[in-house]
Amino acid sequence: KLIISAEVALESLYTEGLLNFEFRRCLSRLKEMQSHDYLATEHLP
């Protein structure tokens, strides 16, 4: 597992620009990966 921290909330990392749609999609995945259920699930290396 990879653990990354930032000084700001995820939503503040990229607030506007050409890749806003892509970032919002990535943000959704990152939030999912922070969930207890996801972290408790065994994943393939």
mmCIF file as gemmi writes it, N, C-alpha and C atoms, coordinates in Angstrom:
data_model
loop_
_atom_site.group_PDB
_atom_site.id
_atom_site.type_symbol
_atom_site.label_atom_id
_atom_site.label_alt_id
_atom_site.label_comp_id
_atom_site.label_asym_id
_atom_site.label_entity_id
_atom_site.label_seq_id
_atom_site.pdbx_PDB_ins_code
_atom_site.Cartn_x
_atom_site.Cartn_y
_atom_site.Cartn_z
_atom_site.occupancy
_atom_site.B_iso_or_equiv
_atom_site.pdbx_formal_charge
_atom_site.auth_seq_id
_atom_site.auth_asym_id
_atom_site.pdbx_PDB_model_num
ATOM 1 N N . LYS Axp A 1 ? 0.833 -1.174 0 1 0 ? 1 A 1
ATOM 2 C CA . LYS Axp A 1 ? 0 0 0 1 0 ? 1 A 1
ATOM 3 C C . LYS Axp A 1 ? 0.878 1.238 0 1 0 ? 1 A 1
ATOM 4 N N . LEU Axp A 2 ? 0.369 2.252 -0.626 1 0 ? 2 A 1
ATOM 5 C CA . LEU Axp A 2 ? 1.061 3.532 -0.712 1 0 ? 2 A 1
ATOM 6 C C . LEU Axp A 2 ? 0.299 4.549 0.12 1 0 ? 2 A 1
ATOM 7 N N . ILE Axp A 3 ? 1.001 5.265 0.956 1 0 ? 3 A 1
ATOM 8 C CA . ILE Axp A 3 ? 0.375 6.296 1.781 1 0 ? 3 A 1
ATOM 9 C C . ILE Axp A 3 ? 1.006 7.634 1.416 1 0 ? 3 A 1
ATOM 10 N N . ILE Axp A 4 ? 0.15 8.587 1.076 1 0 ? 4 A 1
ATOM 11 C CA . ILE Axp A 4 ? 0.598 9.92 0.676 1 0 ? 4 A 1
ATOM 12 C C . ILE Axp A 4 ? -0.157 10.944 1.506 1 0 ? 4 A 1
ATOM 13 N N . SER Axp A 5 ? 0.525 11.994 1.901 1 0 ? 5 A 1
ATOM 14 C CA . SER Axp A 5 ? -0.157 13.058 2.64 1 0 ? 5 A 1
ATOM 15 C C . SER Axp A 5 ? 0.037 14.385 1.904 1 0 ? 5 A 1
ATOM 16 N N . ALA Axp A 6 ? -0.858 15.312 2.194 1 0 ? 6 A 1
ATOM 17 C CA . ALA Axp A 6 ? -0.774 16.65 1.615 1 0 ? 6 A 1
ATOM 18 C C . ALA Axp A 6 ? -1.178 17.654 2.686 1 0 ? 6 A 1
ATOM 19 N N . GLU Axp A 7 ? -0.741 18.874 2.53 1 0 ? 7 A 1
ATOM 20 C CA . GLU Axp A 7 ? -1.062 19.919 3.504 1 0 ? 7 A 1
ATOM 21 C C . GLU Axp A 7 ? -2.453 20.498 3.304 1 0 ? 7 A 1
ATOM 22 N N . VAL Axp A 8 ? -3.106 20.155 2.209 1 0 ? 8 A 1
ATOM 23 C CA . VAL Axp A 8 ? -4.453 20.667 1.916 1 0 ? 8 A 1
ATOM 24 C C . VAL Axp A 8 ? -5.383 19.494 1.63 1 0 ? 8 A 1
ATOM 25 N N . ALA Axp A 9 ? -6.675 19.764 1.656 1 0 ? 9 A 1
ATOM 26 C CA . ALA Axp A 9 ? -7.664 18.736 1.329 1 0 ? 9 A 1
ATOM 27 C C . ALA Axp A 9 ? -7.518 18.322 -0.135 1 0 ? 9 A 1
ATOM 28 N N . LEU Axp A 10 ? -7.925 17.1 -0.44 1 0 ? 10 A 1
ATOM 29 C CA . LEU Axp A 10 ? -7.815 16.602 -1.81 1 0 ? 10 A 1
ATOM 30 C C . LEU Axp A 10 ? -8.46 17.547 -2.818 1 0 ? 10 A 1
ATOM 31 N N . GLU Axp A 11 ? -9.614 18.096 -2.459 1 0 ? 11 A 1
ATOM 32 C CA . GLU Axp A 11 ? -10.337 18.982 -3.364 1 0 ? 11 A 1
ATOM 33 C C . GLU Axp A 11 ? -9.549 20.242 -3.708 1 0 ? 11 A 1
ATOM 34 N N . SER Axp A 12 ? -8.591 20.603 -2.874 1 0 ? 12 A 1
ATOM 35 C CA . SER Axp A 12 ? -7.809 21.822 -3.081 1 0 ? 12 A 1
ATOM 36 C C . SER Axp A 12 ? -6.555 21.601 -3.915 1 0 ? 12 A 1
ATOM 37 N N . LEU Axp A 13 ? -6.241 20.376 -4.244 1 0 ? 13 A 1
ATOM 38 C CA . LEU Axp A 13 ? -5.016 20.099 -4.994 1 0 ? 13 A 1
ATOM 39 C C . LEU Axp A 13 ? -5.091 20.604 -6.435 1 0 ? 13 A 1
ATOM 40 N N . TYR Axp A 14 ? -6.282 20.552 -7.02 1 0 ? 14 A 1
ATOM 41 C CA . TYR Axp A 14 ? -6.473 21.005 -8.402 1 0 ? 14 A 1
ATOM 42 C C . TYR Axp A 14 ? -7.858 21.619 -8.459 1 0 ? 14 A 1
ATOM 43 N N . THR Axp A 15 ? -7.947 22.925 -8.568 1 0 ? 15 A 1
ATOM 44 C CA . THR Axp A 15 ? -9.25 23.586 -8.452 1 0 ? 15 A 1
ATOM 45 C C . THR Axp A 15 ? -9.868 23.985 -9.781 1 0 ? 15 A 1
ATOM 46 N N . GLU Axp A 16 ? -9.062 24.16 -10.815 1 0 ? 16 A 1
ATOM 47 C CA . GLU Axp A 16 ? -9.604 24.503 -12.128 1 0 ? 16 A 1
ATOM 48 C C . GLU Axp A 16 ? -8.561 24.233 -13.192 1 0 ? 16 A 1
ATOM 49 N N . GLY Axp A 17 ? -9.023 24.041 -14.401 1 0 ? 17 A 1
ATOM 50 C CA . GLY Axp A 17 ? -8.102 23.817 -15.497 1 0 ? 17 A 1
ATOM 51 C C . GLY Axp A 17 ? -8.657 22.832 -16.504 1 0 ? 17 A 1
ATOM 52 N N . LEU Axp A 18 ? -7.86 22.553 -17.504 1 0 ? 18 A 1
ATOM 53 C CA . LEU Axp A 18 ? -8.283 21.673 -18.592 1 0 ? 18 A 1
ATOM 54 C C . LEU Axp A 18 ? -8.565 20.247 -18.139 1 0 ? 18 A 1
ATOM 55 N N . LEU Axp A 19 ? -7.926 19.81 -17.081 1 0 ? 19 A 1
ATOM 56 C CA . LEU Axp A 19 ? -8.077 18.424 -16.629 1 0 ? 19 A 1
ATOM 57 C C . LEU Axp A 19 ? -9.02 18.301 -15.435 1 0 ? 19 A 1
ATOM 58 N N . ASN Axp A 20 ? -9.919 19.255 -15.271 1 0 ? 20 A 1
ATOM 59 C CA . ASN Axp A 20 ? -10.819 19.251 -14.123 1 0 ? 20 A 1
ATOM 60 C C . ASN Axp A 20 ? -11.668 17.983 -14.076 1 0 ? 20 A 1
ATOM 61 N N . PHE Axp A 21 ? -12.231 17.562 -15.206 1 0 ? 21 A 1
ATOM 62 C CA . PHE Axp A 21 ? -13.043 16.343 -15.231 1 0 ? 21 A 1
ATOM 63 C C . PHE Axp A 21 ? -12.215 15.138 -14.804 1 0 ? 21 A 1
ATOM 64 N N . GLU Axp A 22 ? -11.024 15.007 -15.351 1 0 ? 22 A 1
ATOM 65 C CA . GLU Axp A 22 ? -10.154 13.883 -15.027 1 0 ? 22 A 1
ATOM 66 C C . GLU Axp A 22 ? -9.759 13.9 -13.558 1 0 ? 22 A 1
ATOM 67 N N . PHE Axp A 23 ? -9.47 15.093 -13.032 1 0 ? 23 A 1
ATOM 68 C CA . PHE Axp A 23 ? -9.1 15.176 -11.624 1 0 ? 23 A 1
ATOM 69 C C . PHE Axp A 23 ? -10.258 14.779 -10.733 1 0 ? 23 A 1
ATOM 70 N N . ARG Axp A 24 ? -11.466 15.23 -11.043 1 0 ? 24 A 1
ATOM 71 C CA . ARG Axp A 24 ? -12.644 14.866 -10.23 1 0 ? 24 A 1
ATOM 72 C C . ARG Axp A 24 ? -12.841 13.359 -10.23 1 0 ? 24 A 1
ATOM 73 N N . ARG Axp A 25 ? -12.607 12.728 -11.345 1 0 ? 25 A 1
ATOM 74 C CA . ARG Axp A 25 ? -12.726 11.274 -11.418 1 0 ? 25 A 1
ATOM 75 C C . ARG Axp A 25 ? -11.65 10.604 -10.556 1 0 ? 25 A 1
ATOM 76 N N . CYS Axp A 26 ? -10.437 11.098 -10.645 1 0 ? 26 A 1
ATOM 77 C CA . CYS Axp A 26 ? -9.34 10.588 -9.818 1 0 ? 26 A 1
ATOM 78 C C . CYS Axp A 26 ? -9.637 10.825 -8.342 1 0 ? 26 A 1
ATOM 79 N N . LEU Axp A 27 ? -10.171 11.98 -8.018 1 0 ? 27 A 1
ATOM 80 C CA . LEU Axp A 27 ? -10.529 12.317 -6.647 1 0 ? 27 A 1
ATOM 81 C C . LEU Axp A 27 ? -11.53 11.314 -6.082 1 0 ? 27 A 1
ATOM 82 N N . SER Axp A 28 ? -12.493 10.936 -6.889 1 0 ? 28 A 1
ATOM 83 C CA . SER Axp A 28 ? -13.48 9.945 -6.47 1 0 ? 28 A 1
ATOM 84 C C . SER Axp A 28 ? -12.803 8.622 -6.12 1 0 ? 28 A 1
ATOM 85 N N . ARG Axp A 29 ? -11.849 8.205 -6.942 1 0 ? 29 A 1
ATOM 86 C CA . ARG Axp A 29 ? -11.124 6.949 -6.679 1 0 ? 29 A 1
ATOM 87 C C . ARG Axp A 29 ? -10.274 7.062 -5.419 1 0 ? 29 A 1
ATOM 88 N N . LEU Axp A 30 ? -9.621 8.196 -5.237 1 0 ? 30 A 1
ATOM 89 C CA . LEU Axp A 30 ? -8.796 8.388 -4.043 1 0 ? 30 A 1
ATOM 90 C C . LEU Axp A 30 ? -9.637 8.331 -2.775 1 0 ? 30 A 1
ATOM 91 N N . LYS Axp A 31 ? -10.816 8.935 -2.809 1 0 ? 31 A 1
ATOM 92 C CA . LYS Axp A 31 ? -11.707 8.887 -1.648 1 0 ? 31 A 1
ATOM 93 C C . LYS Axp A 31 ? -12.156 7.458 -1.376 1 0 ? 31 A 1
ATOM 94 N N . GLU Axp A 32 ? -12.453 6.716 -2.44 1 0 ? 32 A 1
ATOM 95 C CA . GLU Axp A 32 ? -12.844 5.313 -2.275 1 0 ? 32 A 1
ATOM 96 C C . GLU Axp A 32 ? -11.714 4.519 -1.62 1 0 ? 32 A 1
ATOM 97 N N . MET Axp A 33 ? -10.485 4.787 -2.026 1 0 ? 33 A 1
ATOM 98 C CA . MET Axp A 33 ? -9.337 4.054 -1.495 1 0 ? 33 A 1
ATOM 99 C C . MET Axp A 33 ? -9.016 4.428 -0.053 1 0 ? 33 A 1
ATOM 100 N N . GLN Axp A 34 ? -9.622 5.489 0.466 1 0 ? 34 A 1
ATOM 101 C CA . GLN Axp A 34 ? -9.436 5.862 1.868 1 0 ? 34 A 1
ATOM 102 C C . GLN Axp A 34 ? -10.45 5.186 2.777 1 0 ? 34 A 1
ATOM 103 N N . SER Axp A 35 ? -11.435 4.528 2.201 1 0 ? 35 A 1
ATOM 104 C CA . SER Axp A 35 ? -12.499 3.935 3.012 1 0 ? 35 A 1
ATOM 105 C C . SER Axp A 35 ? -11.982 2.743 3.817 1 0 ? 35 A 1
ATOM 106 N N . HIS Axp A 36 ? -12.609 2.51 4.942 1 0 ? 36 A 1
ATOM 107 C CA . HIS Axp A 36 ? -12.23 1.386 5.796 1 0 ? 36 A 1
ATOM 108 C C . HIS Axp A 36 ? -12.373 0.064 5.046 1 0 ? 36 A 1
ATOM 109 N N . ASP Axp A 37 ? -13.458 -0.096 4.301 1 0 ? 37 A 1
ATOM 110 C CA . ASP Axp A 37 ? -13.681 -1.34 3.553 1 0 ? 37 A 1
ATOM 111 C C . ASP Axp A 37 ? -12.569 -1.59 2.542 1 0 ? 37 A 1
ATOM 112 N N . TYR Axp A 38 ? -12.174 -0.562 1.827 1 0 ? 38 A 1
ATOM 113 C CA . TYR Axp A 38 ? -11.12 -0.719 0.833 1 0 ? 38 A 1
ATOM 114 C C . TYR Axp A 38 ? -9.791 -1.072 1.495 1 0 ? 38 A 1
ATOM 115 N N . LEU Axp A 39 ? -9.461 -0.369 2.57 1 0 ? 39 A 1
ATOM 116 C CA . LEU Axp A 39 ? -8.191 -0.62 3.255 1 0 ? 39 A 1
ATOM 117 C C . LEU Axp A 39 ? -8.152 -2.001 3.902 1 0 ? 39 A 1
ATOM 118 N N . ALA Axp A 40 ? -9.304 -2.524 4.294 1 0 ? 40 A 1
ATOM 119 C CA . ALA Axp A 40 ? -9.361 -3.838 4.933 1 0 ? 40 A 1
ATOM 120 C C . ALA Axp A 40 ? -9.318 -4.979 3.923 1 0 ? 40 A 1
ATOM 121 N N . THR Axp A 41 ? -9.532 -4.675 2.649 1 0 ? 41 A 1
ATOM 122 C CA . THR Axp A 41 ? -9.549 -5.696 1.604 1 0 ? 41 A 1
ATOM 123 C C . THR Axp A 41 ? -8.125 -6.032 1.177 1 0 ? 41 A 1
ATOM 124 N N . GLU Axp A 42 ? -7.85 -7.325 1.03 1 0 ? 42 A 1
ATOM 125 C CA . GLU Axp A 42 ? -6.538 -7.737 0.543 1 0 ? 42 A 1
ATOM 126 C C . GLU Axp A 42 ? -6.482 -7.496 -0.957 1 0 ? 42 A 1
ATOM 127 N N . HIS Axp A 43 ? -5.392 -6.919 -1.43 1 0 ? 43 A 1
ATOM 128 C CA . HIS Axp A 43 ? -5.228 -6.618 -2.847 1 0 ? 43 A 1
ATOM 129 C C . HIS Axp A 43 ? -4.015 -7.355 -3.393 1 0 ? 43 A 1
ATOM 130 N N . LEU Axp A 44 ? -4.067 -7.646 -4.673 1 0 ? 44 A 1
ATOM 131 C CA . LEU Axp A 44 ? -2.937 -8.301 -5.323 1 0 ? 44 A 1
ATOM 132 C C . LEU Axp A 44 ? -1.773 -7.324 -5.437 1 0 ? 44 A 1
ATOM 133 N N . PRO Axp A 45 ? -0.547 -7.828 -5.326 1 0 ? 45 A 1
ATOM 134 C CA . PRO Axp A 45 ? 0.619 -6.942 -5.449 1 0 ? 45 A 1
ATOM 135 C C . PRO Axp A 45 ? 0.791 -6.431 -6.866 1 0 ? 45 A 1
